[in-house]
Amino acid sequence: MNNATALYVRVSSLDQRQDSQVKELKNHCRLRKWTNLVFYQDKLSGAEVARPELDRMMSDVRAGRIGGCMRAQRHIPCAGT
């Protein structure tokens, strides 16, 4: 899975929807013909110290299972990219 692109989405509360962020990221990847996508989604405040899905994503990056990372509106380079 090392050619996979990690897509991180976070909203601040359980009642917020992530649809627009997911759509934005999917469109961005489609335009670049990136097809091996792995989504990581947290629903919690940015003030929270623990972000389980972000931690899982970073663990996958360190393990070499992810080749690039993105979050809505910003590209985050990963090891090996």
Backbone as a printed PyTorch tensor [residue, N CA C, xyz], in Angstrom:
tensor([[[  0.8240,  -1.2000,   0.0000],
         [  0.0000,   0.0000,   0.0000],
         [  0.8600,   1.2530,   0.0000]],

        [[  2.1830,   1.1780,  -0.2170],
         [  3.0300,   2.3590,  -0.0950],
         [  2.7860,   3.4120,  -1.1710]],

        [[  2.0100,   3.1070,  -2.1950],
         [  1.6340,   4.1230,  -3.1750],
         [  0.3210,   4.7840,  -2.8090]],

        [[ -0.2160,   4.4660,  -1.6570],
         [ -1.4930,   5.0220,  -1.2240],
         [ -1.3200,   6.4720,  -0.8000]],

        [[ -2.3890,   7.2250,  -0.9790],
         [ -2.4410,   8.6040,  -0.5110],
         [ -3.3880,   8.6610,   0.6720]],

        [[ -2.8890,   9.1470,   1.7940],
         [ -3.7140,   9.2960,   2.9900],
         [ -4.4650,  10.6100,   2.9060]],

        [[ -5.7410,  10.5760,   3.2230],
         [ -6.5800,  11.7670,   3.2000],
         [ -7.1590,  11.9520,   4.5990]],

        [[ -6.7680,  13.0490,   5.2510],
         [ -7.1960,  13.2910,   6.6270],
         [ -8.2780,  14.3540,   6.6560]],

        [[ -9.3690,  14.0310,   7.3420],
         [-10.5120,  14.9220,   7.4690],
         [-10.8490,  15.0350,   8.9550]],

        [[-11.0860,  16.2860,   9.4000],
         [-11.4890,  16.4810,  10.8010],
         [-12.5350,  17.5790,  10.8730]],

        [[-13.5500,  17.3280,  11.6560],
         [-14.5100,  18.3630,  12.0260],
         [-14.5070,  18.4460,  13.5410]],

        [[-15.0080,  19.5640,  14.0530],
         [-14.8630,  19.8580,  15.4710],
         [-15.9140,  19.2440,  16.3820]],

        [[-17.0030,  18.7550,  15.8190],
         [-18.0270,  18.1810,  16.6890],
         [-18.7630,  17.0530,  15.9750]],

        [[-19.4170,  16.2190,  16.7570],
         [-20.1100,  15.0590,  16.2100],
         [-21.2600,  15.4350,  15.2860]],

        [[-21.8640,  16.6140,  15.4820],
         [-23.0000,  16.9980,  14.6510],
         [-22.5770,  17.6550,  13.3290]],

        [[-21.2930,  17.9010,  13.1310],
         [-20.8160,  18.4620,  11.8630],
         [-20.6000,  17.3520,  10.8480]],

        [[-20.8110,  17.7040,   9.5790],
         [-20.6290,  16.7470,   8.4950],
         [-19.2630,  16.9540,   7.8350]],

        [[-18.7080,  15.8740,   7.3540],
         [-17.4020,  15.9150,   6.6990],
         [-17.5240,  15.8530,   5.1760]],

        [[-18.7480,  15.8370,   4.6890],
         [-18.9960,  15.6350,   3.2550],
         [-18.2240,  16.5960,   2.3530]],

        [[-18.2310,  17.8830,   2.6870],
         [-17.5840,  18.8530,   1.7930],
         [-16.0680,  18.6450,   1.7500]],

        [[-15.4630,  18.3100,   2.8850],
         [-14.0200,  18.0520,   2.8990],
         [-13.6950,  16.7970,   2.1020]],

        [[-14.4850,  15.7570,   2.2890],
         [-14.2660,  14.5030,   1.5690],
         [-14.4050,  14.7420,   0.0630]],

        [[-15.4370,  15.4640,  -0.3360],
         [-15.6570,  15.7640,  -1.7570],
         [-14.4850,  16.5520,  -2.3420]],

        [[-14.0180,  17.5670,  -1.6030],
         [-12.8850,  18.3690,  -2.0640],
         [-11.6480,  17.5010,  -2.2820]],

        [[-11.3590,  16.6320,  -1.3320],
         [-10.1840,  15.7740,  -1.4480],
         [-10.3260,  14.7570,  -2.5730]],

        [[-11.4990,  14.1600,  -2.7030],
         [-11.7210,  13.1980,  -3.7850],
         [-11.5630,  13.8710,  -5.1510]],

        [[-12.0980,  15.0710,  -5.3010],
         [-11.9620,  15.8000,  -6.5700],
         [-10.5030,  16.1100,  -6.8680]],

        [[ -9.7760,  16.5620,  -5.8650],
         [ -8.3520,  16.8660,  -6.0170],
         [ -7.5940,  15.6210,  -6.4920]],

        [[ -7.8740,  14.4940,  -5.8720],
         [ -7.1850,  13.2540,  -6.2320],
         [ -7.6040,  12.7620,  -7.6150]],

        [[ -8.8830,  12.8930,  -7.9530],
         [ -9.3670,  12.4750,  -9.2630],
         [ -8.6640,  13.2580, -10.3700]],

        [[ -8.5050,  14.5740, -10.1780],
         [ -7.8260,  15.4050, -11.1720],
         [ -6.3810,  14.9820, -11.3800]],

        [[ -5.7720,  14.4510, -10.3680],
         [ -4.3750,  14.0020, -10.4550],
         [ -4.2410,  12.5180, -10.7620]],

        [[ -5.4020,  11.8660, -10.9410],
         [ -5.4510,  10.4320, -11.2530],
         [ -4.8460,   9.5800, -10.1380]],

        [[ -5.0230,  10.0290,  -8.9060],
         [ -4.6140,   9.2470,  -7.7450],
         [ -5.7940,   8.3710,  -7.3620]],

        [[ -5.5970,   7.0700,  -7.3630],
         [ -6.7210,   6.1640,  -7.1470],
         [ -6.6380,   5.3520,  -5.8660]],

        [[ -5.4770,   5.1640,  -5.3270],
         [ -5.3210,   4.3590,  -4.1130],
         [ -5.4140,   5.2800,  -2.8970]],

        [[ -6.6410,   5.5340,  -2.4430],
         [ -6.8920,   6.5140,  -1.3880],
         [ -7.2780,   5.8290,  -0.0900]],

        [[ -6.7560,   6.3450,   1.0090],
         [ -7.1060,   5.8400,   2.3380],
         [ -7.5640,   7.0310,   3.1700]],

        [[ -8.8190,   6.9930,   3.6200],
         [ -9.3650,   8.0980,   4.4170],
         [ -9.1930,   7.8410,   5.9010]],

        [[ -8.8480,   8.9030,   6.6120],
         [ -8.7620,   8.9180,   8.0750],
         [ -9.6330,  10.0870,   8.5200]],

        [[-10.6040,   9.8260,   9.3940],
         [-11.5700,  10.8640,   9.7390],
         [-11.7600,  10.9530,  11.2490]],

        [[-11.5200,  12.1440,  11.7910],
         [-11.7660,  12.4240,  13.2050],
         [-12.9220,  13.3940,  13.3290]],

        [[-13.7240,  13.2080,  14.3680],
         [-14.7910,  14.1570,  14.7160],
         [-14.5460,  14.5700,  16.1610]],

        [[-13.7440,  15.6280,  16.3180],
         [-13.4320,  16.1330,  17.6490],
         [-12.8040,  17.5020,  17.5450]],

        [[-12.7650,  18.1980,  18.6360],
         [-12.2250,  19.5500,  18.6710],
         [-10.7330,  19.5450,  18.3750]],

        [[-10.2660,  20.6070,  17.7070],
         [ -8.8380,  20.7560,  17.4560],
         [ -8.0380,  20.9400,  18.7320]],

        [[ -8.7170,  21.3040,  19.8150],
         [ -8.0400,  21.4790,  21.1000],
         [ -7.7520,  20.1460,  21.7780]],

        [[ -8.4040,  19.0850,  21.3050],
         [ -8.1740,  17.7590,  21.8830],
         [ -6.7380,  17.3200,  21.6070]],

        [[ -6.1210,  16.7400,  22.5950],
         [ -4.7500,  16.2560,  22.4280],
         [ -4.7420,  14.9680,  21.6160]],

        [[ -5.6520,  14.0670,  21.9190],
         [ -5.7080,  12.7730,  21.2260],
         [ -6.5560,  12.8910,  19.9640]],

        [[ -5.9740,  12.5220,  18.8540],
         [ -6.6850,  12.4600,  17.5790],
         [ -6.4200,  11.0700,  17.0110]],

        [[ -7.2780,  10.1180,  17.3300],
         [ -7.0060,   8.7100,  16.9980],
         [ -6.7360,   8.4440,  15.5250]],

        [[ -7.5110,   9.0290,  14.6450],
         [ -7.3080,   8.7600,  13.2180],
         [ -6.0400,   9.4250,  12.6930]],

        [[ -5.7060,  10.5970,  13.1940],
         [ -4.4420,  11.2380,  12.8140],
         [ -3.2710,  10.3860,  13.2960]],

        [[ -3.3720,   9.8720,  14.5050],
         [ -2.3230,   8.9950,  15.0270],
         [ -2.1940,   7.7240,  14.1930]],

        [[ -3.3270,   7.1520,  13.7900],
         [ -3.3050,   5.9380,  12.9670],
         [ -2.6790,   6.2390,  11.6010]],

        [[ -3.0200,   7.3990,  11.0310],
         [ -2.4460,   7.7840,   9.7530],
         [ -0.9220,   7.9280,   9.8770]],

        [[ -0.4770,   8.6130,  10.8950],
         [  0.9630,   8.8160,  11.0620],
         [  1.6850,   7.4910,  11.3000]],

        [[  1.0470,   6.5760,  11.9990],
         [  1.6210,   5.2430,  12.1820],
         [  1.7630,   4.5260,  10.8430]],

        [[  0.7430,   4.6450,   9.9880],
         [  0.8100,   4.0360,   8.6540],
         [  1.8950,   4.6880,   7.8020]],

        [[  2.0800,   5.9980,   7.9260],
         [  3.1450,   6.6970,   7.1930],
         [  4.5070,   6.1740,   7.6480]],

        [[  4.7060,   6.1270,   8.9610],
         [  5.9980,   5.6510,   9.4880],
         [  6.2840,   4.2060,   9.0940]],

        [[  5.2320,   3.4060,   8.9580],
         [  5.3960,   1.9950,   8.5870],
         [  5.5860,   1.8130,   7.0790]],

        [[  5.5070,   2.9100,   6.3180],
         [  5.7080,   2.8360,   4.8800],
         [  4.4870,   2.4000,   4.0920]],

        [[  3.3160,   2.4020,   4.7250],
         [  2.0930,   1.9890,   4.0330],
         [  1.4620,   3.1360,   3.2420]],

        [[  1.9400,   4.3530,   3.4480],
         [  1.3880,   5.5420,   2.8070],
         [  2.5120,   6.2900,   2.1020]],

        [[  2.2540,   6.7360,   0.8640],
         [  3.2690,   7.4620,   0.1110],
         [  3.0790,   8.9680,   0.1090]],

        [[  1.8780,   9.4430,   0.4380],
         [  1.5980,  10.8790,   0.4660],
         [  0.3930,  11.1420,   1.3450]],

        [[  0.3110,  12.3490,   1.8660],
         [ -0.7820,  12.7070,   2.7750],
         [ -1.4150,  14.0160,   2.3270]],

        [[ -2.7180,  14.1060,   2.5220],
         [ -3.4320,  15.3490,   2.2230],
         [ -4.4860,  15.5840,   3.2870]],

        [[ -4.7630,  16.8440,   3.5020],
         [ -5.9490,  17.2240,   4.2490],
         [ -6.6120,  18.3240,   3.4450]],

        [[ -7.8400,  18.6330,   3.7270],
         [ -8.5580,  19.6230,   2.9320],
         [ -7.7620,  20.9170,   2.8510]],

        [[ -7.5820,  21.4510,   1.6270],
         [ -6.9370,  22.7120,   1.3170],
         [ -5.4300,  22.7200,   1.5060]],

        [[ -4.8140,  21.5790,   1.7570],
         [ -3.3800,  21.6140,   2.0000],
         [ -2.7430,  20.2590,   1.7680]],

        [[ -1.6060,  20.2330,   1.1150],
         [ -0.8380,  19.0050,   0.9110],
         [  0.2170,  18.9160,   1.9990]],

        [[  0.3430,  17.7370,   2.5850],
         [  1.3220,  17.5250,   3.6550],
         [  2.3050,  16.4630,   3.1500]],

        [[  3.5570,  16.8260,   2.8580],
         [  4.5130,  15.8330,   2.3680],
         [  4.7710,  14.7620,   3.4360]],

        [[  4.9250,  13.5290,   2.9820],
         [  5.2560,  12.4160,   3.8610],
         [  6.6190,  11.8800,   3.4750]],

        [[  7.1730,  11.0610,   4.3100],
         [  8.4670,  10.4410,   4.0100],
         [  8.4150,   9.7530,   2.6640]],

        [[  9.4100,   9.9720,   1.8550],
         [  9.4940,   9.3240,   0.5710],
         [  8.7470,  10.0160,  -0.5540]],

        [[  8.1650,  11.2020,  -0.2900],
         [  7.4540,  11.8940,  -1.3650],
         [  8.2050,  13.1240,  -1.7810]]])
